[in-house]
Each structure stands twice: as C-alpha cells, then as structure tokens.
Amino acid sequence: MRAMSQKTHGGPDVLHEVELDVPRPGPSQILVRVHAAGLNPTDWKHRADRLFLGDPPYVLGWDVSGVVEAVGIGVTVFEPGDEVFGMLPYPHGAGSFAEYVTGPARSFAHKPDGLTHVEAGAMPLAALTALQALIDTAHLEEGQSVLVHAAAGGVGHFATQIAAALGTRVFGTASSGKHDFLRGVGVDEPVDYRETDFTEAVGEVDAVLDTIGGDTAFGSLRVLRSGGTMVTILPIPPEGLLDEAEKRGVRAAPMLVESDHAGMTAVADLAESGRLRPHVSEVFPLDRLADAHRAGETGRTTGKLVIDVAGEA
C-alpha cells in the first residue's frame, strides 16, 4: 500500500511516499481502507519534534474515514463493507496517511449517510476534542455560557456548534474577517481578538475552551464565574496556571483527546441531525501531504484541511 512516512523530524520536506505491507487486524481491531484523513496541528507538531511518538520512521495521521475491509477476532459492531469514521488511539495509534490502517473497532462509528468521506474525515479528532472538553470536562449545560478561542479553527468551529446544540450562549474569538463564518457556526457574540481585549468584551462565562495557551490562558481565568472551568487542549499548561485558577476559585483542566466509541457515536448523531457540520477549507491528495502541512502551519485555516487518500474529491 501507499503511505506517507518520515525517517527524521523536520520540516514538511521530510515527508515522503513509501510502499508498506497492508496491515492485518488483530483481536478487536478492524482493517479500514482509508478514503480520507483529516489533518490536525498535532500532525505537524509530531512531524517536527519528538513529542509522544519517539523517533521515526512512522506514518502520522489520526483521523480516518473509509470502508471496513476486514475484522479481527471478537469484533461485533462492524463487518466488511461498512462505512466508518473515527480517531485512531491518541497519541500512539497514528497511521492514517496511508491506503489502509488498523485500529480498535470501538474507536470508530458508522459514517453518517449525509457526509462524504472527505467531510467525515475532517471530523474525528477535532470534534471529539470539542465534545470531551465541553461536555465531559466542563460539564456545559443548557442556559450557560462559553467562550471558545480560535473559534474558526478546527476544534473551535466544532466546539461552537456543539455548544449551540446544547443551548448555551457562545462567545468566540477570531479576526473580524471571520465573524460572518462564526455566526454561521453558532457564535452569538464574535470577538475580534486583534482589536478587542476579550476579558473586557466577554464579561463572565461558565466555561472557556482555550486552544492557544500563554497569556490567553491566564486571561481566560479572569472571565470565568466562580466555580467555572477553563479547558485547555495544550496538555502542558503554562507555569503557574493551575495555582492561579485555584486562587480565583475556578478550575483549569489540561486535556488530551481520547478514543471514544460513545463520543464518536454522539458526533455521528449530531452530524446526522445537521447540528454539526465540518467546514473543509482545502483538500489535498496523499502525495501532497507536505503541501497540506505547509498550509496548516500558517495558522490561517478556517475549519479543516483534509487528505483525499482514495482520490475521490
């Protein structure tokens, strides 16, 4: 099978095409013929630095949308021919930038009929991150309020839709040129972070989703109501952040996304009902993965970038 691998850490040019054997599914695993795979910031961060995966060679990619080719011993939830999407176990299950990949059956859900593989491939890691941050960690409820930083980005644009589906009031930061987009994905009050101090514009909220870190994380503590929660998806928080949160009577919760069958099923249900839709900014073929990394590293992407592995787009 074709796959995009790397032998060393570095810039996008370290990515190169290789031929690998098609893997076989082990117990409780499925073999998926990959149609599309979403790109996330963690991909280019792992490409450039050692981080969680140690030293290469390896194939990156955690998002998958495709068709079940074979099932391993003990799998009951899928059978060959099923269309599925999901997130490979993060961080050590990477490998979706290839024509085939194996993963635990319960890391996947049935692909919603209303989504193409490219659309479905954009969703798993970012949508799961948003779901686990807002619902499982911040326990956001109807009638509450939330601030989402970088609300036009991958995680952000899913978080705003999930928050809106819960019936919460949503504030979202982005440059002014993206404010119409923000309103379209459920943001009630867009905030131009370049021109406005969000700590003054927002007032008090019940929860914050921080995707930026640094001063933004500390500022986010100041807009939380007593007992509120700031979830940061940067797993190593800035020094002093947890102590500052405790002093203010709020919670700061660093998190890593986890594989989650129930979560993927919830994402699928939201997508099927039309309450959660991916915005795909650009689609690249597998052999242009390096170009996709370059585009992602600009930090200007609205929504998601997707790799069209099967050449369907």
HUTA-V911945 format. One record per helix or strand of 2 or more residues. SS is the DSSP state (A for helix, B for strand). FROM is the first residue (numbers start at 0). TO is the last residue. Records with the same first field share a line. If there is no record, write none. Layout:
SS=FROM-TO, FROM-TO
This chain:
B=1-5, 15-18, 28-38, 57-58, 62-70, 82-86, 99-103, 107-109, 144-147, 168-173, 188-191, 204-209, 223-231, 250-253, 279-284, 303-307
A=11-13, 40-47, 104-106, 116-120, 123-136, 153-165, 175-183, 197-200, 214-221, 240-247, 260-271, 285-296
